[in-house]
Amino acid sequence: MALEPETIEKLARAGLTVIHPDPAANPSYRPVFISKIAAGFPSPADDYVERRLDLNQHCIRYPEATFFLRVSGHSMTGAGIYDNDILVVDRSLKPVHGKIVVAILDGEFTVKRLSIEGGACGHLALLPENSDYPRIDIQDGQELEIWGVATFVIHAL
């Protein structure tokens, strides 16, 4: 599922940079330890390697429909999505209430949380995760396309 040049251009205008995953890339396995790491009080943990993990296999369910997009802006910080983060977006997933989506509203791309109020045919809104930004209530006559569903976010600490 290749992107059209005009789609890539629209994404760029919205501050989203497309980074194509390479389906032909060799897996890059890393060790996964069986012990969980305490985020509160430390606990003794054994260093037993349970298995190996390839992040491509972990983060990409449908390679042909998955894209990486670099985010620009601060409207989704409450969801842990920050400026310059990379979103893993799957175009094959059904957009449902509460999911974070990449949407095209009146020809412009945005990343927001999808709100469907009143059931499947109810009122649609795109919600930011930062109170400095307004919610976007979809009005009659506006064009909305849900381009894909965000499945993972990658950012540096």
N, CA, C and O atoms as a DFTB+ gen file, in Angstrom:
628 C
 N C O
     1  1       0.855      -1.168       0.000
     2  2       0.000       0.000       0.000
     3  2       0.901       1.231       0.000
     4  3       1.205       1.781       1.058
     5  1       1.319       1.653      -1.161
     6  2       2.196       2.819      -1.290
     7  2       1.381       4.102      -1.181
     8  3       0.196       4.133      -1.510
     9  1       2.027       5.138      -0.723
    10  2       1.365       6.434      -0.595
    11  2       1.563       7.249      -1.859
    12  3       2.632       7.234      -2.470
    13  1       0.525       7.953      -2.234
    14  2       0.600       8.858      -3.372
    15  2       1.450      10.066      -2.988
    16  3       1.459      10.456      -1.821
    17  1       2.165      10.668      -3.942
    18  2       2.991      11.843      -3.641
    19  2       2.197      12.986      -3.011
    20  3       2.705      13.676      -2.128
    21  1       0.944      13.194      -3.460
    22  2       0.151      14.284      -2.874
    23  2      -0.224      13.993      -1.421
    24  3      -0.372      14.919      -0.623
    25  1      -0.378      12.712      -1.072
    26  2      -0.649      12.350       0.319
    27  2       0.569      12.644       1.180
    28  3       0.435      13.183       2.278
    29  1       1.744      12.300       0.700
    30  2       2.981      12.583       1.435
    31  2       3.145      14.089       1.612
    32  3       3.581      14.550       2.667
    33  1       2.796      14.852       0.580
    34  2       2.888      16.315       0.651
    35  2       1.922      16.879       1.694
    36  3       2.289      17.775       2.454
    37  1       0.690      16.360       1.736
    38  2      -0.292      16.817       2.730
    39  2       0.172      16.473       4.143
    40  3       0.033      17.280       5.063
    41  1       0.719      15.281       4.308
    42  2       1.243      14.890       5.617
    43  2       2.346      15.845       6.049
    44  3       2.398      16.250       7.210
    45  1       3.215      16.203       5.134
    46  2       4.318      17.119       5.448
    47  2       3.786      18.488       5.855
    48  3       4.305      19.099       6.789
    49  1       2.754      18.978       5.163
    50  2       2.172      20.276       5.531
    51  2       1.563      20.240       6.929
    52  3       1.512      21.262       7.613
    53  1       1.101      19.062       7.353
    54  2       0.524      18.913       8.685
    55  2       1.596      18.653       9.734
    56  3       1.281      18.471      10.910
    57  1       2.862      18.635       9.318
    58  2       3.950      18.408      10.263
    59  2       4.232      16.940      10.512
    60  3       4.943      16.604      11.459
    61  1       3.690      16.056       9.682
    62  2       3.905      14.621       9.830
    63  2       4.823      14.148       8.710
    64  3       4.515      14.321       7.531
    65  1       5.936      13.559       9.078
    66  2       6.903      13.068       8.110
    67  2       6.753      11.564       7.986
    68  3       6.773      10.862       8.997
    69  1       6.603      11.055       6.779
    70  2       6.466       9.619       6.553
    71  2       7.841       8.972       6.586
    72  3       8.768       9.418       5.909
    73  1       7.962       7.917       7.383
    74  2       9.173       7.109       7.443
    75  2       8.736       5.697       7.090
    76  3       7.997       5.074       7.853
    77  1       9.171       5.188       5.963
    78  2       8.704       3.886       5.495
    79  2       9.438       2.753       6.190
    80  3      10.669       2.722       6.186
    81  1       8.685       1.797       6.803
    82  2       9.341       0.600       7.312
    83  2       9.820      -0.237       6.134
    84  3       9.185      -0.256       5.080
    85  1      10.925      -0.917       6.312
    86  2      11.480      -1.743       5.246
    87  2      11.072      -3.190       5.479
    88  3      11.657      -3.865       6.326
    89  1      10.060      -3.688       4.729
    90  2       9.604      -5.057       4.959
    91  2      10.661      -6.103       4.625
    92  3      10.568      -7.242       5.083
    93  1      11.657      -5.732       3.839
    94  2      12.707      -6.683       3.471
    95  2      13.861      -6.688       4.470
    96  3      14.793      -7.482       4.343
    97  1      13.798      -5.808       5.454
    98  2      14.895      -5.723       6.424
    99  2      14.992      -7.015       7.227
   100  3      13.983      -7.650       7.536
   101  1      16.207      -7.385       7.555
   102  2      16.418      -8.554       8.389
   103  2      15.926      -8.263       9.795
   104  3      16.088      -7.149      10.293
   105  1      15.322      -9.263      10.444
   106  2      14.898      -9.052      11.825
   107  2      16.089      -8.686      12.705
   108  3      17.206      -9.161      12.497
   109  1      15.833      -7.851      13.672
   110  2      16.868      -7.424      14.604
   111  2      16.405      -7.815      16.005
   112  3      15.751      -7.034      16.695
   113  1      16.748      -9.021      16.409
   114  2      16.268      -9.551      17.675
   115  2      17.094      -9.028      18.840
   116  3      18.318      -8.922      18.755
   117  1      16.407      -8.704      19.928
   118  2      17.033      -8.249      21.161
   119  2      16.494      -9.106      22.303
   120  3      15.368      -9.598      22.221
   121  1      17.278      -9.294      23.367
   122  2      16.810     -10.133      24.469
   123  2      15.656      -9.491      25.237
   124  3      15.608      -8.276      25.430
   125  1      14.728     -10.350      25.667
   126  2      13.632      -9.937      26.541
   127  2      13.786     -10.741      27.819
   128  3      13.844     -11.970      27.779
   129  1      13.852     -10.057      28.950
   130  2      14.047     -10.733      30.222
   131  2      12.707     -11.119      30.821
   132  3      11.732     -10.376      30.706
   133  1      12.657     -12.283      31.461
   134  2      11.421     -12.805      32.019
   135  2      10.953     -11.975      33.214
   136  3       9.751     -11.862      33.453
   137  1      11.882     -11.401      33.957
   138  2      11.528     -10.613      35.137
   139  2      11.036      -9.240      34.720
   140  3      11.578      -8.615      33.809
   141  1       9.994      -8.782      35.407
   142  2       9.511      -7.428      35.157
   143  2      10.338      -6.464      35.990
   144  3      10.889      -6.834      37.027
   145  1      10.418      -5.228      35.528
   146  2      11.196      -4.212      36.232
   147  2      10.248      -3.358      37.052
   148  3       9.273      -2.821      36.527
   149  1      10.535      -3.233      38.338
   150  2       9.683      -2.449      39.223
   151  2       9.838      -0.968      38.926
   152  3      10.954      -0.460      38.818
   153  1       8.708      -0.278      38.793
   154  2       8.746       1.168      38.608
   155  2       8.590       1.863      39.955
   156  3       8.707       3.085      40.039
   157  1       8.329       1.105      40.992
   158  2       8.217       1.657      42.338
   159  2       9.460       1.293      43.125
   160  3      10.549       1.801      42.859
   161  1       9.285       0.400      44.105
   162  2      10.417      -0.038      44.907
   163  2      11.182      -1.134      44.175
   164  3      10.573      -2.020      43.574
   165  1      12.510      -1.081      44.220
   166  2      13.285      -2.116      43.531
   167  2      13.076      -3.483      44.172
   168  3      12.850      -3.593      45.377
   169  1      13.155      -4.511      43.351
   170  2      13.057      -5.872      43.865
   171  2      14.149      -6.703      43.210
   172  3      14.576      -6.401      42.096
   173  1      14.602      -7.742      43.888
   174  2      15.618      -8.584      43.273
   175  2      15.041      -9.232      42.016
   176  3      13.926      -9.754      42.032
   177  1      15.792      -9.194      40.955
   178  2      15.315      -9.786      39.699
   179  2      16.394     -10.688      39.136
   180  3      17.582     -10.371      39.176
   181  1      15.952     -11.821      38.612
   182  2      16.936     -12.687      37.975
   183  2      17.120     -12.228      36.536
   184  3      16.233     -11.615      35.942
   185  1      18.271     -12.534      35.999
   186  2      18.624     -12.069      34.661
   187  2      18.367     -13.145      33.611
   188  3      19.130     -13.271      32.653
   189  1      17.319     -13.905      33.780
   190  2      17.027     -14.980      32.854
   191  2      16.402     -14.415      31.579
   192  3      15.409     -13.690      31.640
   193  1      16.978     -14.744      30.438
   194  2      16.435     -14.304      29.154
   195  2      15.306     -15.246      28.762
   196  3      15.519     -16.444      28.576
   197  1      14.097     -14.692      28.638
   198  2      12.928     -15.496      28.290
   199  2      12.915     -15.839      26.803
   200  3      12.697     -16.990      26.424
   201  1      13.147     -14.836      25.971
   202  2      13.121     -15.029      24.525
   203  2      13.759     -13.818      23.871
   204  3      14.317     -12.951      24.543
   205  1      13.670     -13.774      22.572
   206  2      14.198     -12.625      21.840
   207  2      13.042     -11.919      21.149
   208  3      12.052     -12.538      20.756
   209  1      13.194     -10.617      21.014
   210  2      12.128      -9.780      20.483
   211  2      12.639      -8.964      19.307
   212  3      13.690      -8.329      19.397
   213  1      11.901      -8.980      18.207
   214  2      12.163      -8.103      17.071
   215  2      11.093      -7.018      17.119
   216  3       9.903      -7.319      17.037
   217  1      11.505      -5.764      17.250
   218  2      10.539      -4.675      17.370
   219  2       9.640      -4.559      16.144
   220  3       8.489      -4.141      16.267
   221  1      10.137      -4.916      14.975
   222  2       9.277      -4.905      13.790
   223  2       8.122      -5.885      13.952
   224  3       6.983      -5.562      13.615
   225  1       8.404      -7.068      14.461
   226  2       7.341      -8.051      14.671
   227  2       6.410      -7.613      15.796
   228  3       5.212      -7.892      15.753
   229  1       6.947      -6.936      16.794
   230  2       6.150      -6.496      17.935
   231  2       5.246      -5.312      17.582
   232  3       4.102      -5.254      18.031
   233  1       5.745      -4.381      16.792
   234  2       5.028      -3.128      16.525
   235  2       4.245      -3.118      15.219
   236  3       3.376      -2.267      15.031
   237  1       4.537      -4.042      14.318
   238  2       3.915      -3.997      12.996
   239  2       3.145      -5.291      12.763
   240  3       3.733      -6.354      12.562
   241  1       1.823      -5.181      12.793
   242  2       0.981      -6.354      12.583
   243  2       0.725      -6.600      11.094
   244  3       0.763      -7.738      10.627
   245  1       0.467      -5.526      10.367
   246  2       0.186      -5.611       8.928
   247  2       1.180      -4.721       8.186
   248  3       0.900      -3.543       7.966
   249  1       2.337      -5.264       7.796
   250  2       3.407      -4.444       7.209
   251  2       2.980      -3.614       6.005
   252  3       3.421      -2.474       5.861
   253  1       2.133      -4.160       5.140
   254  2       1.738      -3.427       3.936
   255  2       0.884      -2.209       4.260
   256  3       0.814      -1.274       3.463
   257  1       0.235      -2.209       5.418
   258  2      -0.677      -1.126       5.780
   259  2      -0.121      -0.244       6.889
   260  3      -0.830       0.622       7.402
   261  1       1.136      -0.452       7.265
   262  2       1.716       0.267       8.396
   263  2       2.721       1.303       7.927
   264  3       3.540       1.054       7.042
   265  1       2.633       2.480       8.551
   266  2       3.528       3.587       8.230
   267  2       4.037       4.202       9.522
   268  3       3.365       4.150      10.552
   269  1       5.223       4.781       9.463
   270  2       5.775       5.550      10.570
   271  2       5.626       7.022      10.209
   272  3       5.982       7.435       9.106
   273  1       5.105       7.803      11.133
   274  2       4.935       9.238      10.914
   275  2       5.606      10.000      12.042
   276  3       5.398       9.687      13.214
   277  1       6.406      10.993      11.700
   278  2       7.026      11.843      12.713
   279  2       6.054      12.975      13.033
   280  3       5.551      13.645      12.132
   281  1       5.796      13.178      14.317
   282  2       4.804      14.142      14.792
   283  2       5.432      15.518      14.951
   284  3       6.593      15.650      15.337
   285  1       4.649      16.526      14.651
   286  2       5.040      17.910      14.894
   287  2       3.917      18.566      15.679
   288  3       2.769      18.557      15.233
   289  1       4.220      19.129      16.822
   290  2       3.196      19.812      17.607
   291  2       3.028      19.223      18.991
   292  3       3.676      18.241      19.356
   293  1       2.135      19.851      19.759
   294  2       2.004      19.522      21.183
   295  2       0.579      19.183      21.606
   296  3       0.303      19.104      22.803
   297  1      -0.329      18.982      20.660
   298  2      -1.732      18.782      21.026
   299  2      -2.017      17.422      21.657
   300  3      -3.104      17.222      22.198
   301  1      -1.073      16.482      21.604
   302  2      -1.334      15.136      22.114
   303  2      -0.410      14.735      23.263
   304  3      -0.225      13.545      23.519
   305  1       0.170      15.711      23.956
   306  2       1.128      15.398      25.025
   307  2       0.493      14.605      26.166
   308  3       1.171      13.802      26.807
   309  1      -0.784      14.817      26.427
   310  2      -1.460      14.080      27.490
   311  2      -1.590      12.592      27.201
   312  3      -1.831      11.799      28.111
   313  1      -1.435      12.214      25.951
   314  2      -1.474      10.804      25.550
   315  2      -0.066      10.234      25.413
   316  3       0.108       9.100      24.965
   317  1       0.948      11.027      25.801
   318  2       2.326      10.558      25.694
   319  2       2.903      10.692      24.301
   320  3       3.887      10.031      23.971
   321  1       2.299      11.548      23.472
   322  2       2.791      11.795      22.115
   323  2       3.340      13.212      22.083
   324  3       2.604      14.177      22.284
   325  1       4.633      13.330      21.832
   326  2       5.313      14.620      21.910
   327  2       5.864      15.032      20.548
   328  3       5.973      14.225      19.625
   329  1       6.206      16.309      20.456
   330  2       6.811      16.851      19.248
   331  2       8.040      16.020      18.879
   332  3       8.894      15.757      19.725
   333  1       8.123      15.619      17.640
   334  2       9.236      14.849      17.082
   335  2       9.169      13.349      17.374
   336  3      10.075      12.612      16.984
   337  1       8.115      12.881      18.050
   338  2       7.939      11.446      18.256
   339  2       7.608      10.771      16.930
   340  3       7.251      11.427      15.952
   341  1       7.732       9.467      16.922
   342  2       7.356       8.679      15.751
   343  2       6.131       7.847      16.112
   344  3       6.143       7.085      17.079
   345  1       5.069       8.006      15.315
   346  2       3.865       7.198      15.484
   347  2       3.920       6.016      14.535
   348  3       4.308       6.158      13.375
   349  1       3.534       4.853      15.027
   350  2       3.316       3.699      14.176
   351  2       1.822       3.707      13.867
   352  3       0.995       3.604      14.773
   353  1       1.480       3.831      12.587
   354  2       0.084       3.983      12.172
   355  2      -0.299       2.830      11.256
   356  3       0.372       2.560      10.260
   357  1      -1.393       2.153      11.612
   358  2      -1.884       1.019      10.833
   359  2      -3.163       1.436      10.110
   360  3      -4.167       1.761      10.744
   361  1      -3.117       1.425       8.796
   362  2      -4.266       1.841       7.989
   363  2      -5.306       0.738       7.851
   364  3      -6.404       0.998       7.359
   365  1      -4.992      -0.490       8.271
   366  2      -5.938      -1.593       8.117
   367  2      -6.889      -1.721       9.304
   368  3      -7.877      -2.452       9.223
   369  1      -6.611      -1.028      10.394
   370  2      -7.438      -1.157      11.592
   371  2      -8.684      -0.286      11.505
   372  3      -8.665       0.795      10.917
   373  1      -9.759      -0.775      12.099
   374  2     -11.012      -0.024      12.129
   375  2     -10.904       1.071      13.192
   376  3     -10.569       0.788      14.342
   377  1     -11.186       2.311      12.812
   378  2     -11.155       3.383      13.813
   379  2     -12.396       3.296      14.703
   380  3     -13.524       3.294      14.209
   381  1     -12.183       3.226      15.994
   382  2     -13.295       3.141      16.939
   383  2     -13.148       4.236      17.989
   384  3     -12.084       4.835      18.146
   385  1     -14.230       4.478      18.695
   386  2     -14.267       5.505      19.734
   387  2     -13.105       5.311      20.715
   388  3     -12.864       4.204      21.197
   389  1     -12.400       6.393      20.996
   390  2     -11.335       6.374      21.983
   391  2      -9.947       6.103      21.430
   392  3      -8.956       6.296      22.135
   393  1      -9.856       5.662      20.186
   394  2      -8.543       5.389      19.594
   395  2      -7.901       6.678      19.104
   396  3      -8.592       7.628      18.735
   397  1      -6.575       6.703      19.103
   398  2      -5.841       7.834      18.535
   399  2      -5.683       7.555      17.052
   400  3      -5.223       6.489      16.643
   401  1      -6.077       8.544      16.254
   402  2      -6.109       8.358      14.808
   403  2      -5.353       9.472      14.100
   404  3      -5.160      10.563      14.636
   405  1      -4.932       9.165      12.887
   406  2      -4.472      10.184      11.956
   407  2      -5.671      10.438      11.057
   408  3      -6.138       9.537      10.359
   409  1      -6.167      11.671      11.079
   410  2      -7.378      12.023      10.346
   411  2      -7.067      13.091       9.308
   412  3      -6.133      13.880       9.455
   413  1      -7.874      13.093       8.261
   414  2      -7.824      14.161       7.266
   415  2      -9.134      14.923       7.406
   416  3     -10.204      14.398       7.097
   417  1      -9.042      16.160       7.872
   418  2     -10.221      17.005       8.045
   419  2     -10.127      18.156       7.058
   420  3      -9.221      18.986       7.132
   421  1     -11.076      18.189       6.135
   422  2     -11.097      19.219       5.088
   423  2      -9.748      19.326       4.379
   424  3      -9.262      20.422       4.101
   425  1      -9.154      18.165       4.093
   426  2      -7.909      18.125       3.332
   427  2      -6.642      18.291       4.139
   428  3      -5.550      18.247       3.572
   429  1      -6.746      18.480       5.457
   430  2      -5.563      18.670       6.305
   431  2      -5.434      17.516       7.292
   432  3      -6.419      17.087       7.893
   433  1      -4.208      17.018       7.452
   434  2      -3.946      15.923       8.380
   435  2      -3.825      16.434       9.809
   436  3      -3.361      17.549      10.050
   437  1      -4.253      15.596      10.755
   438  2      -4.078      15.883      12.172
   439  2      -4.041      14.564      12.940
   440  3      -4.546      13.546      12.466
   441  1      -3.442      14.589      14.123
   442  2      -3.431      13.436      15.020
   443  2      -4.279      13.811      16.224
   444  3      -3.989      14.793      16.908
   445  1      -5.322      13.038      16.487
   446  2      -6.225      13.317      17.606
   447  2      -6.859      12.010      18.073
   448  3      -6.736      10.970      17.426
   449  1      -7.549      12.094      19.229
   450  2      -8.328      10.961      19.728
   451  2      -9.727      11.047      19.120
   452  3     -10.358      12.104      19.140
   453  1     -10.202       9.935      18.584
   454  2     -11.512       9.890      17.944
   455  2     -12.605       9.736      18.990
   456  3     -12.532       8.871      19.863
   457  1     -13.615      10.584      18.887
   458  2     -14.779      10.492      19.762
   459  2     -16.012      10.283      18.898
   460  3     -16.301      11.074      18.000
   461  1     -16.737       9.202      19.183
   462  2     -18.000       8.927      18.501
   463  2     -19.062       8.893      19.589
   464  3     -19.165       7.915      20.331
   465  1     -19.846       9.954      19.685
   466  2     -20.858      10.081      20.736
   467  2     -22.213       9.706      20.168
   468  3     -22.622      10.223      19.128
   469  1     -22.910       8.808      20.848
   470  2     -24.240       8.421      20.399
   471  2     -24.250       7.246      19.443
   472  3     -25.174       7.122      18.638
   473  1     -23.254       6.383      19.507
   474  2     -23.248       5.187      18.672
   475  2     -22.550       5.381      17.345
   476  3     -21.947       6.424      17.092
   477  1     -22.637       4.360      16.492
   478  2     -21.897       4.331      15.230
   479  2     -22.250       5.481      14.300
   480  3     -21.390       5.948      13.552
   481  1     -23.472       5.943      14.327
   482  2     -23.887       7.049      13.447
   483  2     -23.991       8.355      14.223
   484  3     -24.641       9.296      13.770
   485  1     -23.362       8.418      15.375
   486  2     -23.480       9.586      16.235
   487  2     -22.565      10.727      15.841
   488  3     -21.998      10.755      14.749
   489  1     -22.441      11.666      16.764
   490  2     -21.631      12.867      16.556
   491  2     -20.149      12.513      16.634
   492  3     -19.716      11.802      17.541
   493  1     -19.379      13.015      15.676
   494  2     -17.941      12.767      15.642
   495  2     -17.182      13.990      16.120
   496  3     -17.556      15.126      15.829
   497  1     -16.108      13.739      16.859
   498  2     -15.214      14.816      17.286
   499  2     -13.793      14.273      17.305
   500  3     -13.566      13.076      17.483
   501  1     -12.847      15.179      17.119
   502  2     -11.427      14.865      17.239
   503  2     -10.923      15.601      18.464
   504  3     -11.000      16.827      18.539
   505  1     -10.407      14.849      19.425
   506  2     -10.054      15.418      20.717
   507  2      -8.546      15.520      20.896
   508  3      -7.826      14.542      20.693
   509  1      -8.065      16.706      21.277
   510  2      -6.651      16.827      21.631
   511  2      -6.436      16.244      23.021
   512  3      -7.394      16.026      23.763
   513  1      -5.211      15.997      23.364
   514  2      -4.855      15.530      24.707
   515  2      -3.990      16.585      25.385
   516  3      -3.014      16.273      26.067
   517  1      -4.374      17.835      25.180
   518  2      -3.685      18.978      25.774
   519  2      -4.727      20.083      25.870
   520  3      -5.298      20.487      24.857
   521  1      -4.979      20.572      27.075
   522  2      -6.051      21.555      27.288
   523  2      -5.786      22.896      26.608
   524  3      -6.686      23.732      26.545
   525  1      -4.592      23.120      26.106
   526  2      -4.302      24.353      25.366
   527  2      -4.888      24.327      23.954
   528  3      -4.869      25.341      23.257
   529  1      -5.403      23.179      23.531
   530  2      -5.935      23.025      22.178
   531  2      -7.423      22.699      22.249
   532  3      -7.850      21.967      23.142
   533  1      -8.221      23.233      21.318
   534  2      -9.667      22.978      21.352
   535  2     -10.022      21.633      20.732
   536  3      -9.306      21.119      19.873
   537  1     -11.139      21.075      21.183
   538  2     -11.677      19.893      20.519
   539  2     -12.218      20.324      19.170
   540  3     -12.588      21.482      18.977
   541  1     -12.261      19.395      18.252
   542  2     -12.761      19.682      16.910
   543  2     -14.043      18.883      16.720
   544  3     -14.000      17.669      16.517
   545  1     -15.178      19.559      16.786
   546  2     -16.462      18.914      16.539
   547  2     -16.722      18.932      15.041
   548  3     -16.690      19.987      14.407
   549  1     -16.977      17.769      14.487
   550  2     -17.184      17.660      13.046
   551  2     -18.586      18.167      12.719
   552  3     -19.580      17.692      13.268
   553  1     -18.642      19.138      11.818
   554  2     -19.903      19.777      11.432
   555  2     -20.379      19.232      10.087
   556  3     -19.592      18.699       9.305
   557  1     -21.683      19.377       9.834
   558  2     -22.220      19.024       8.517
   559  2     -21.473      19.813       7.458
   560  3     -21.219      21.006       7.626
   561  1     -21.127      19.157       6.383
   562  2     -20.419      19.814       5.296
   563  2     -18.911      19.679       5.380
   564  3     -18.214      19.918       4.394
   565  1     -18.389      19.297       6.552
   566  2     -16.951      19.074       6.657
   567  2     -16.619      17.679       6.142
   568  3     -17.411      16.747       6.284
   569  1     -15.446      17.549       5.546
   570  2     -14.990      16.254       5.055
   571  2     -14.012      15.655       6.058
   572  3     -12.998      16.266       6.395
   573  1     -14.327      14.461       6.527
   574  2     -13.469      13.760       7.478
   575  2     -13.159      12.371       6.945
   576  3     -14.060      11.617       6.577
   577  1     -11.878      12.047       6.908
   578  2     -11.438      10.697       6.579
   579  2     -10.469      10.261       7.666
   580  3      -9.512      10.969       7.977
   581  1     -10.723       9.097       8.239
   582  2      -9.772       8.539       9.196
   583  2      -8.741       7.771       8.376
   584  3      -9.044       6.736       7.782
   585  1      -7.523       8.295       8.354
   586  2      -6.456       7.772       7.504
   587  2      -5.836       6.511       8.091
   588  3      -5.440       5.613       7.349
   589  1      -5.748       6.436       9.414
   590  2      -5.161       5.272      10.062
   591  2      -5.274       5.381      11.570
   592  3      -5.607       6.437      12.108
   593  1      -4.994       4.277      12.243
   594  2      -5.064       4.201      13.702
   595  2      -3.644       4.072      14.248
   596  3      -2.876       3.215      13.814
   597  1      -3.309       4.930      15.201
   598  2      -1.992       4.864      15.843
   599  2      -1.955       3.651      16.768
   600  3      -2.880       3.425      17.548
   601  1      -0.883       2.878      16.672
   602  2      -0.759       1.678      17.500
   603  2       0.388       1.760      18.505
   604  3       0.329       1.148      19.571
   605  1       1.422       2.510      18.167
   606  2       2.565       2.688      19.058
   607  2       3.122       4.085      18.865
   608  3       2.946       4.699      17.812
   609  1       3.793       4.577      19.887
   610  2       4.537       5.831      19.781
   611  2       5.966       5.543      20.228
   612  3       6.191       4.822      21.200
   613  1       6.917       6.112      19.514
   614  2       8.332       5.920      19.835
   615  2       8.923       7.287      20.129
   616  3       8.872       8.191      19.295
   617  1       9.487       7.432      21.331
   618  2      10.181       8.689      21.628
   619  2      11.360       8.436      22.555
   620  3      11.388       7.481      23.331
   621  1      12.313       9.319      22.442
   622  2      13.513       9.208      23.271
   623  2      13.216       9.706      24.677
   624  3      12.341      10.549      24.876
   625  1      13.936       9.189      25.628
   626  2      13.785       9.644      27.016
   627  2      14.751      10.765      27.301
   628  3      14.780      11.286      28.416
